[in-house]
Amino acid sequence: GLVGSEMCIRDRNFIYGINLGSNAVVRPGAVFKGNNSVGHSSYVVGGVLVGANTKIGVHSIIHDGVEIGKDSIVMHHVVIQSDSSVGNKVLLKNNAFLGVKTLIGNNVSIGHCCIVDKYSTVGANTVIGNSTIIKRGCKIGANVKIGNNVEICANAVIEDDATISDGVIIDAGTLIEAGETV
């Protein structure tokens, strides 16, 4: 893989296989697998692994120990906290926030202004609508559809193939069974 060096770029550059926007910072120890971009004023800490063809938008912050798979898009103003894992072909839309040790499966879409709090998991092929909050320790299965403006409280479990409609509030510790629509 390609390793970034400590830099603060004032003009657009292409260096170490990374297209860096103005004022982007990539700390030593960050590893990029090739054909990557980091938007202006974004910050990538050392100890980060970014898969091939993954793009990071402007004003985003990627903390230490984060792994992002290949062919993913991290849009603008996204924060991914330490020790989180983001799969392949994931779309994190503007202003998304992933807490510490969050696990996101492959082919997931997380909407604008969403929060997935620490220690939560989101299974493969799941779509999360805009302005949705998934609180600490939730487990979201595969192939789940979650609408806009949903609140899923701490330690809730949403099993595979479930659908959560717009505006629903799921209480802490609730189990939504496989295939159920709420």
N, C-alpha and C positions, 0 to 999 in steps of 0.2 A: 504494500500500500504506500501511498504518498503521505509524507509527514509535513505538516505545516510548521513554519518557524514563527517566532514571536514577531509580530509586525502590526503596525497601524498604518494603513495605506490611505494616503490623501487623494490619490488619483486612481481611477479604475485600472486594475492590473490583472494579468493572468500569470499566476505563479504557483509552482508545485501542483499543477493540475486543478487548481481552484481559481475560478473567476471571482475575484474579490471586489466588492463595492467600496466606495470611498469610506474611510474611517472604520472599515471592518477590522476586527481583531481576531486572530486565530492564535491561540497560545501553543507553546511547545508541547508536543505529545499528542496533539489532536491528529487523528489518522483519517484521511480521505481516500477512498478507493478509486477515484478518477471521474472526470467529467462532472465536477461539482461546482456549485456557486454558493457564495455567501454574500447576502445583500448588504448595502451600506449601513454602517453603524451597528451591525450585528456583532455579537461576542460569542466565541466558541472557546470553552475552557479546555485545557489539556486533559488527556484521558478520555476524550470523546472519539467514537468510531462512527464514521459516516460512510454508508454504502455507495456504490457507483451510481451515477446519474441522479443523485439526490440534490435537491435545491433548498437552500435556506433563504428566506426572504429578509427584508429590511427590519432593523431594530429588534431582532430576535436574540434570545439568550439561551445558549445550550450549556448546561452545567456539567461538572465532572462525572465521569462514569456512565454517561449516556451513550447508548448505541442506537443508531438509526439505520434501518435497512436500505436496500437499493431501491431506486426508482420512486422515492418518496418526495413529497413536497411539503415543506414547512413554510407556510406563508408568512405574512408580516406581523410583527409584534407578538410572536409566539414565545412562551417560556417553557422549557423542559427542565425540570429540576433533577438533581443528582440521582444516579443509579437507576434511571428509567430506561426502558427498552421499547423501541418503536419498530414495528415490523416492516416488511417490504410493501411497496405500493400503497403507502399510507398518505392521506391528505389531512394535514392539520391546518385548518383555515385561520384567518386573521384573528388575533387576540386569544387564541386557545392557550390554555394553561394546563400542564401536566405536573402533578406533584411528585414528590420523592418516591422512588421505587414503583412507579406506575408501569404496567406492562400493557402494550398495545399490540394486538395481533396483526397479521397481514391483511391487506385490502380493506382497511378501515378508513372511514371518513368521519372526521370530528369537526362540527360546525363552528361558525364564527362565535367568538365570545364564550366558548365552553370552558368549563373547569372539570378536569378529572383529577380528584384529590389523591393524596398519597396512599400508597399500598393498594390501589385499585387495579383491576384487570379488565380489559376489553377484548373479547374474542374476535376471531377472524371474520371478515365480511360483514362487519357491523357498521351501521350508519347512525350517527348521533346528530340531531338537529341543532340549530343555532340557539345560543343562550341557555344551554342545558347545564345543570350542575350535578355532577356525580361525586358524592361525598366520600370521605375516607373509608377504605377497606371494602368497597363494593366489588362484586364479581358480575360482570356482564358477559354472557355467553356469546357463541358464534351466531352469525346470521340474525342478529337482533336489530330491530328498527326502533329508534327512539326519536320522538318528535322534538319540536321546538319548545323552549321555555319549560322543560321538565326538570323536576328536582328529585333526585334519588338519594335518600338519606343514608347515613353511615351503615355499612355492613349489609346492605340489601343485596340480594342475589336475583339476577334476571337470567333465567335459563335460556338455552339455545332456541332460536326461531320465535322468540316472543316479540310483541309489538307494544310499544308504549306511546299513546296518543299525545298530541300537543297539550301542554299545560298541566299534565298530571303530576301529582306529588306522591312519591312512594315513601312510606314511613321507614324509619330505621329498622334494620333486621328483617324486612319483609322478603318473602320468597315469591317470585313470579315464575310459575312453572312453564316448562317448555311448550312453545306454541301458543301460549295464552296471549290474549289481547286485552290491554287495560286502557 
